[in-house]
Amino acid sequence: MIGLDRGWRERDAKDGTRTAGIRTFTLIAFVGGIWGAMVPALGPWPLALAGLSVAIVFGAFQWRELNAEGQFSVTSVIVAMLAFSLGAMAVIGEEVVAVAAAVAATALLAARGRLHGLLRELTWPEIRSAFVLLAMTFLLLPLLPDRAVDHWGALNPYKLWLTVILLAALSFVGYAAVRIIGESKGLLAASVAGALVSSTAVTLNNARLARSANNKSLLASATAIAWTVSLTRQTVLAAIINRDLALPLGLTMGAPVATLLIVAAVFYWRGHKNHTTDELKLTNPFDLKEVLGLGLLIAGVLLISKILTDAFGERGLLIFAAVSGTMDVDPITVSAAQIAGNGVSLDRACLAILIAACANLTTKIAVANGIGGIRFGVQLAIAGAVAGVAGLASWMLFGGLRV
């Protein structure tokens, strides 16, 4: 496989002008396998010396080739050493691992052009964001205690930071989706991807566009679809944190999601003839200050939710969900999911998440009417109201009859 990739890239070269092709790389792996087979009798040192010899000889010929072509590359030398090592590993190690490593290496080599193109397109803030995510996950997370550190038993630093990582990763995926899909691909695709970052930002942007756009139905369709993505994201987040919520919350939130999808399809059918190509502007979601601020916000909401629940029972959580949901659904979703089954019943946790979602929809509807105008906002107000009623009916149908 490795030789096929390297040989194909240099298939137009004249005979005698290239160091190695499909036969040479295959033979290098074969040599590694032979020396690997002799390890039980001769020990590991002959294998090591054979590998070093192959690297020296191959490197010398590669140096001559690069000098003749005026190029600088060490890839072929590294690949030759890898082929030798995998040949030995297939004999004295794990055959499946050796084959898997060969497939992975070949795929990496084949993706050369795409990877180089990606590097040209990436910006430093995006690379830095990825490094921040890695540091958050593999450096900071293992250092945090996995136990409650407050009087009320609400704040677990490990689980709290893991939740922040999850939220940040979801936002990063949404941002990457917008970059990969491209804003020129259409308002609908951009709104779907943008909703992973912020459905409120999508609503605000679409409302701004609706002020001067003739095709308000298509913008309303894109906004409604963004809302379904937001509700789905909220459900998935809660289910990841608390598996017991997956079924009841999925049934509860499935009704408003299905309702909004139907409404979005109707809006799109009305406005699909007039295409809108306005761009959706999103900023990089991975700013360290924003991440830390999000962590503090979640901690605060989690602590208040626990205090209100202890003081006023489950009704305190529902009231707080209605208030905090107008600003952001993630903190109350995280809080309700973490305490569900631990002082709060699953059906009340589902209701709290649903209330937060409805409160957030109310905010978006106000934004749509205030910025996009009545013709744009009324459509979404009707859609949001029907979705909210559908969600409440679904919650009551699936066991949440006692308040």
Secondary structure, 3 states (H helix, E strand, C coil): CHHHHHHHHCCCCCCCCCCCCHHHHHHHHHHHHHHHHCHHHHCCHHHHHHHHHHHHHHHHHHHHHHHHHCCCCCHHHHHHHHHHHHHHHHHHCCHHHHHHHHHHHHHHHHCHHHHHHHHHHCCHHHHHHHHHHHHHHHHHHHHCCCCCCCCCCCCCHHHHHHHHHHHHHHHHHHHHHHHHHCHHHCHHHHHHHHHHHHHHHHHHHHHHHHCCCCCHHHHHHHHHHHHHHHHHHHHHHHHHHCHHHHHHHHHHHHHHHHHHHHHHHHHHHHHCCCCCCCCCCCCCCCCHHHHHHHHHHHHHHHHHHHHHHHHHCHHHHHHHHHHHCCCCCHHHHHHHHHHECCCECHHHHHHHHHHHHHHHHHHHHHHHHHHHCHHHHHHHHHHHHHHHHHHHHHHHHCCCCCC
